[in-house]
Amino acid sequence: MNDMKKRIFLGLLLGSLVVIFTITIVLGLVAKYNDNFFNQLVIFFGMLAIAFLILIGFGLLCLIIAIWRAKVNSSLLNLILSAVNILFPISLSLGKILHVKQESIKKSFIAVNNELVKNQNLNFSADDLLILAPHCLQWSKCPYKITLDVNNCHRCGKCSVDFLHEIRDKYGVKFIVVSGGTLARKFVKELRPKGIVAIACEQDLTSGIQETSPLPVLGILNLRPNGPCYNTDLDRNLLEKAVVNFLYGKAEVENYVEKGQGLVQKS
Ligand code: SF4
């Protein structure tokens, strides 16, 4: 299922590259058979575009290899991220034409991004890691304002904010709750984390991951049993695994969470 999720986005990225490449070649051929100055310019820029597309294509190939081998070559990371960021809006449009749900494409993008981050085998100190949670995670009737200071939470256990405090206390990471993108950007700028575990919906995670690139972000989709933006929840197991992944590397995830060293026990 998870592999299927990634394939949607990777397939659309490849499709987008093929579409742009074909358009460039067709324009070049049309220009070639109409001999005037303007067309010479089109051919010149077409050649540049093809060189650029070959580079993007190489970035895409590196992405596929990185996911397949579960290992990222750090010197190619910027090229991979550029390829993804350039082709992502085109793949959304292509998905629309092919009637692929935008939500599925974004979910797939988040899955690919997470795999890429995990495969970098990062090892941050707790102080450099930030958990960024949305305000809708807070119980709607809670009287305490936690967006300015999460410590205002009274830890009553009625919502997952309490669990996130437990995670913060156990691992020593930073934790904030934000009411929107502007506040999230402000905190990221101020706290300067080296990695982020972000909880949000498809839309917010997708834009957040792209805006903060190349900062590594592990995205956790929120659960919405009561509809969007209202008393949302999260998969605690996934959240803790993401934190452990950033702090101790991919190999330690099994030990910490699945073998009972984490707060969440394997069910
Ligand atoms: S856990 Fe904290 S934020 Fe959630 S309802 Fe209780 S006091 Fe409010």
Residues whose N, C-alpha, C, O or C-beta is under 5 A from the ligand:
A	BS01	SF4	Q138 W139 C142 C153 H154 R155 C156 G157 K158 C159 V161 D162
